[in-house]
């Protein structure tokens, strides 16, 4: 592949380069000049909002790469077909069965979590003390918050939270495009996935013997015996909830605090009016989303922007570019919580719309409201902060603030 043959490939390489992680948006703006880009013979990049929405909803798009070899022998799912991974990367009808089972257990459990989330947020801020000091939003707030929430959902004791934290951090790199991973990283991911399965196996066995009122127990008894998740599907679903539910929230909270500090007028408004929090979070999801890109594969020829993409090709949907598409959003590079009709792509779309969207919103609203209300005179100690290498789930590795006081 050469940049002469596929000019957009060089721009895409710049997006994958960790050196540009702090601000990929100029590259997105350049790519938005054209609706469709070819990165190599079988890989395409889509950047415009309308095209992304169309493809997210198109049943001819699949999550599973048909060119990837299937494990031999492949483990079987509860429907008797080879199991290819969590339902996030499955297609209907198997996807629909597993997602429905998970939603039936997950959604009722999160509806009453807001008081618990708020207690967690304020407890994490209380731990910093009330005098002048320094807080790292990533390690002191954004990371422990969703770990505490997921452990509450799964019925895992607080002593296990560091283990979940470590697994989430190590497994997340596997969501990035394969070409951005070194051979060593691929090998380390394979080891980590095995360790995750080994960690979960006795936990699931204990719930089989002595079920409780937690999500794992609920999933073990959901539906009838013929359609209920088997051990392979349950382990993959729990891993998906950990990675997707944890890392996206970490980045949403951290990106939100960073954006507020760069927009002090909005920070002041939120401090004066906590009811602004939902609009602020929705605009963060548009302006600097935690999930920057997702991928699909074509199962049949598809027309995009007047061009036919053949069956079996790989399509990268650059969600963060679609969120900055001037054809859909007025003045898209401006952070504006008063933006009308903010139908952003922060949670994806179609049948794979983010299962944990409501929970992520609750956590981010609680965290941003509390920071605005309680952290007095916050100042960034480094701007831009250092970023983690992940491109798909993009967020700072650290966000250190000096402050005058954390009020009671």
C-alpha positions in Angstrom: 0.0 0.0 0.0 1.3 3.5 -0.9 0.0 6.9 0.0 0.1 7.7 -3.8 -2.3 4.8 -4.5 -4.5 5.5 -1.5 -3.9 9.1 -0.4 -6.1 8.9 2.7 -3.9 6.1 4.1 -1.3 8.6 5.3 -4.0 10.6 7.2 -5.3 7.4 8.7 -1.8 6.5 9.8 -1.6 9.9 11.5 -4.8 9.1 13.4 -3.4 5.8 14.6 -0.1 7.4 15.6 -0.1 7.8 19.5 1.9 11.0 19.0 -1.3 12.6 17.7 -3.7 11.2 20.2 -4.0 14.5 22.1 -5.8 16.1 19.1 -6.9 14.0 16.1 -9.6 16.5 15.1 -7.6 18.4 12.5 -7.1 15.1 10.7 -10.9 14.3 11.0 -11.7 17.7 9.5 -9.4 17.1 6.6 -11.0 13.7 5.9 -14.5 15.2 6.1 -13.7 17.0 2.8 -14.6 13.8 1.0 -17.4 11.4 2.0 -15.5 8.1 1.5 -11.8 7.1 1.5 -10.1 3.9 0.4 -7.3 2.9 2.7 -6.2 -0.2 0.8 -7.8 -2.7 -1.6 -10.4 -4.0 0.9 -10.5 -1.3 3.6 -12.7 1.9 3.5 -13.1 4.9 5.9 -16.4 6.7 6.2 -16.5 10.0 8.0 -19.7 11.8 7.3 -22.6 11.7 9.7 -25.4 10.7 7.3 -23.4 7.9 5.8 -22.3 6.5 9.2 -25.9 6.5 10.4 -27.0 4.7 7.2 -24.3 2.0 7.6 -24.9 1.5 11.4 -28.5 0.5 10.5 -27.8 -1.5 7.4 -28.5 -5.3 7.9 -25.9 -6.1 5.2 -23.2 -5.0 7.6 -21.7 -7.5 9.9 -19.5 -7.2 13.0 -17.5 -10.3 12.3 -14.7 -10.2 9.7 -15.4 -13.1 7.3 -11.7 -13.3 6.4 -10.6 -14.1 10.0 -10.1 -17.8 10.6 -12.5 -19.5 13.0 -10.9 -21.2 16.0 -10.7 -25.0 15.4 -12.5 -26.4 17.2 -14.6 -23.4 17.9 -16.6 -23.3 21.1 -20.3 -23.5 20.6 -22.9 -20.9 21.7 -26.2 -21.8 23.3 -27.8 -22.0 19.9 -25.4 -24.6 18.8 -23.5 -22.4 16.3 -19.7 -21.6 16.6 -19.1 -18.9 19.1 -17.2 -15.9 17.8 -17.1 -13.5 20.8 -19.4 -11.4 22.9 -22.7 -10.2 21.4 -21.1 -6.8 20.7 -19.4 -8.5 17.7 -22.2 -10.9 16.8 -25.0 -10.6 14.2 -28.7 -11.4 14.6 -30.3 -13.7 15.5 -27.8 -14.9 18.1 -26.9 -11.3 18.9 -30.5 -10.5 19.6 -31.0 -13.4 21.9 -28.0 -12.7 24.1 -28.6 -8.9 24.1 -32.2 -9.3 25.1 -31.2 -11.6 28.0 -28.5 -9.2 29.2 -30.8 -6.2 28.9 -33.6 -8.0 30.9 -31.1 -8.4 33.8 -29.0 -5.3 33.3 -31.6 -2.5 32.8 -33.7 -3.0 36.0 -30.5 -3.2 38.1 -29.2 0.2 36.9 -32.4 2.1 37.4 -31.9 2.3 41.1 -28.2 3.0 41.0 -28.1 6.8 40.9 -27.9 7.2 44.7 -25.1 4.6 44.9 -23.2 6.4 42.1 -23.5 9.8 43.8 -22.2 8.3 47.1 -19.3 6.8 45.2 -18.4 10.2 43.5 -18.7 12.2 46.7 -16.7 9.6 48.6 -13.9 9.7 46.1 -13.8 13.6 46.3 -14.0 13.4 50.1 -10.9 11.3 50.2 -8.8 14.2 48.8 -9.4 16.3 51.9 -10.7 19.9 51.9 -7.5 22.0 51.7 -5.5 23.0 48.7 -4.1 20.1 46.7 -3.8 18.2 43.5 -6.2 15.6 42.1 -5.7 13.3 39.2 -9.2 13.0 37.7 -8.2 9.7 36.0 -6.8 7.7 38.9 -8.7 9.4 41.7 -12.2 9.7 40.2 -12.8 8.4 36.6 -11.2 5.0 37.0 -12.5 3.9 40.5 -16.0 5.1 39.8 -17.1 2.7 37.1 -15.1 -0.1 38.7 -17.1 0.4 41.9 -20.4 0.4 39.9 -19.6 -2.7 37.9 -18.5 -4.6 41.0 -21.8 -3.6 42.7 -23.7 -4.9 39.7 -21.8 -8.2 39.6 -21.9 -8.7 43.4 -18.1 -8.6 43.6 -16.6 -7.4 47.0 -14.8 -4.1 47.1 -11.5 -5.9 47.7 -11.7 -7.3 44.1 -12.0 -3.8 42.5 -8.2 -3.5 41.8 -8.3 -6.9 39.9 -11.2 -5.6 37.7 -9.3 -2.3 37.2 -6.2 -4.2 36.0 -8.1 -6.5 33.6 -10.0 -3.6 32.1 -6.8 -1.7 31.4 -5.0 -4.7 29.9 -8.0 -5.9 27.7 -8.9 -2.6 26.3 -6.0 -2.4 23.8 -7.6 -5.3 21.9 -10.4 -3.0 20.7 -8.0 -1.0 18.5 -7.5 -1.8 14.8 -5.3 -4.9 14.5 -2.7 -3.0 12.3 -2.0 -0.7 15.2 -1.0 -3.6 17.5 2.5 -5.0 17.8 3.0 -8.8 17.8 4.0 -8.5 21.4 0.7 -6.7 22.2 -1.3 -9.4 20.4 0.5 -12.1 22.4 -0.1 -10.3 25.7 -3.8 -9.9 24.9 -4.1 -13.6 24.3 -2.6 -14.3 27.7 -4.8 -11.7 29.4 -7.9 -13.1 27.8 -7.0 -16.6 29.1 -6.4 -15.2 32.6 -9.8 -13.4 32.5 -11.5 -16.7 31.7 -9.6 -18.4 34.5 -10.6 -15.6 37.0 -14.3 -15.8 36.0 -14.7 -19.6 36.0 -14.7 -20.1 39.8 -16.8 -17.0 40.3 -19.5 -18.3 37.9 -19.3 -21.7 39.6 -20.0 -20.1 43.0 -23.1 -18.3 41.6 -24.3 -21.6 40.1 -24.1 -23.2 43.6 -25.3 -20.2 45.6 -27.1 -17.6 43.4 -27.6 -14.1 44.7 -29.3 -10.9 43.6 -26.5 -9.9 41.3 -26.2 -9.6 37.5 -24.1 -12.9 37.2 -26.8 -14.9 39.1 -29.5 -13.3 37.0 -27.8 -14.2 33.7 -27.3 -17.8 34.9 -31.1 -18.2 35.4 -32.4 -15.9 32.5 -34.7 -17.6 30.0 -35.2 -21.3 29.6 -32.5 -24.0 29.6 -32.4 -24.3 25.8 -31.7 -20.6 25.2 -29.9 -19.5 28.4 -26.3 -18.3 28.1 -23.7 -21.1 28.4 -20.4 -20.6 30.3 -18.6 -19.4 27.2 -21.2 -16.7 26.4 -21.5 -15.6 30.0 -17.7 -15.1 30.3 -17.6 -13.1 27.1 -20.6 -11.0 28.1 -19.0 -10.2 31.5 -15.7 -9.2 29.8 -17.6 -7.0 27.4 -19.4 -5.3 30.2 -16.1 -4.7 32.0 -14.3 -3.3 29.0 -17.0 -1.4 27.3 -18.8 -0.3 30.4 -15.6 0.7 32.3 -13.2 2.3 29.7 -15.9 4.3 27.9 -17.0 5.8 31.2 -13.5 6.6 32.3 -12.9 8.5 29.1 -16.3 10.2 29.1 -15.7 11.6 32.6 -12.1 12.6 31.9 -12.9 14.1 28.5 -15.8 15.9 30.2 -13.7 17.5 33.0 -10.9 18.5 30.5 -13.5 20.1 28.2 -15.1 22.0 31.1 -11.7 23.3 32.2 -11.1 24.5 28.7 -14.5 26.2 28.7 -14.7 28.0 32.0 -17.9 29.7 31.1 -19.8 26.4 30.9 -18.0 25.2 34.0 -19.4 28.2 35.9 -22.9 27.6 34.5 -22.8 24.0 35.6 -21.6 25.0 39.1 -24.6 27.4 39.4 -27.1 25.1 37.8 -26.6 21.3 38.3 -29.6 20.7 36.1 -27.4 21.6 33.1 -25.5 18.3 33.6 -27.5 16.2 31.1 -27.0 18.7 28.3 -23.3 19.0 29.2 -22.8 15.2 29.0 -24.6 14.9 25.7 -22.4 17.6 24.2 -19.2 16.0 25.6 -20.4 12.8 23.8 -20.6 14.7 20.6 -17.6 17.0 21.0 -15.0 14.6 22.4 -16.6 11.1 22.5 -15.0 8.3 24.4 -15.5 5.9 21.4 -13.9 7.4 18.3 -14.4 4.7 15.7 -16.1 1.4 15.1 -15.8 -1.2 12.4 -18.1 -3.3 10.2 -17.8 -5.7 7.2 -20.0 -5.9 4.2 -21.9 -9.1 3.5 -23.2 -7.8 0.1 -22.3 -4.8 -2.2 -23.4 -1.5 -0.6 -23.7 1.9 -2.1 -22.1 4.7 0.0 -21.8 8.2 -1.3 -22.4 7.1 -4.9 -19.8 4.4 -4.8 -20.2 0.6 -4.5 -18.3 -1.1 -1.7 -17.9 -4.8 -2.6 -19.0 -7.7 -0.3 -16.4 -8.8 2.2 -14.7 -5.5 2.6 -13.8 -3.8 5.8 -15.5 -0.4 6.7 -14.2 1.9 9.4 -16.8 4.3 10.7 -15.1 7.3 12.2 -17.8 8.3 14.7 -15.8 11.2 16.1 -15.6 12.8 12.6 -19.3 12.3 12.0 -19.9 14.2 15.3 -18.0 17.1 13.8 -19.6 17.0 10.4 -20.6 20.6 9.5 -23.4 19.3 7.3 -25.1 18.0 10.4 -23.9 20.2 13.3 -23.6 24.0 13.2 -20.2 25.2 14.2 -19.2 21.7 15.2 -15.8 22.6 16.7 -17.5 24.7 19.4 -18.5 23.1 22.7 -22.1 24.2 23.1 -24.4 22.4 25.7 -27.3 24.4 24.4 -27.0 22.8 21.0 -30.5 21.8 19.7 -31.2 18.4 18.2 -27.9 16.9 19.5 -28.4 13.4 17.9 -24.7 12.5 18.3 -23.0 9.2 17.5 -21.4 8.9 21.0 -23.1 5.6 21.6 -23.1 4.2 18.1 -26.3 3.2 16.5 -28.4 0.4 15.0 -28.8 -3.0 16.7 -25.4 -2.5 18.4 -26.3 0.8 20.1 -24.5 0.9 23.5 -26.2 -1.3 26.0 -24.8 0.8 28.9 -25.7 4.2 27.6 -28.1 5.1 30.5 -25.5 4.0 33.1 -22.7 5.9 31.5 -24.9 9.0 31.4 -25.7 8.6 35.1 -22.0 8.2 36.1 -20.8 11.1 33.9 -23.6 13.5 35.1 -22.9 12.7 38.8 -19.1 13.1 38.3 -19.2 16.4 36.3 -21.8 17.9 38.6 -19.7 17.1 41.7 -16.5 18.4 40.2 -18.1 21.6 39.2 -19.8 22.1 42.5 -17.0 21.1 44.9 -13.6 21.6 43.3 -12.8 25.2 43.8 -10.4 27.1 41.4 -9.3 24.0 39.4 -6.2 24.5 37.2 -4.8 22.1 34.7 -1.2 21.2 35.4 -0.5 20.1 31.8 -2.5 20.9 28.7 -2.6 18.8 26.6 -2.4 16.0 29.1 -0.7 12.7 28.3 -3.0 10.3 26.5 -3.2 6.5 26.5 -2.3 4.8 23.3 -5.8 3.5 22.5 -7.3 5.1 19.4 -10.8 3.6 19.5 -11.4 4.3 23.2 -9.6 7.7 23.4 -8.8 9.4 26.7 -6.1 10.9 28.8 -3.8 8.7 30.8 -3.7 11.3 33.5 -5.5 14.6 34.1 -3.9 16.4 37.1 -5.6 19.5 38.5 -4.4 21.9 41.2 -7.2 23.3 43.3 -7.8 25.7 46.2 -10.3 23.6 48.1 -12.7 20.6 47.7 -15.8 21.8 49.6 -17.9 19.5 51.8 
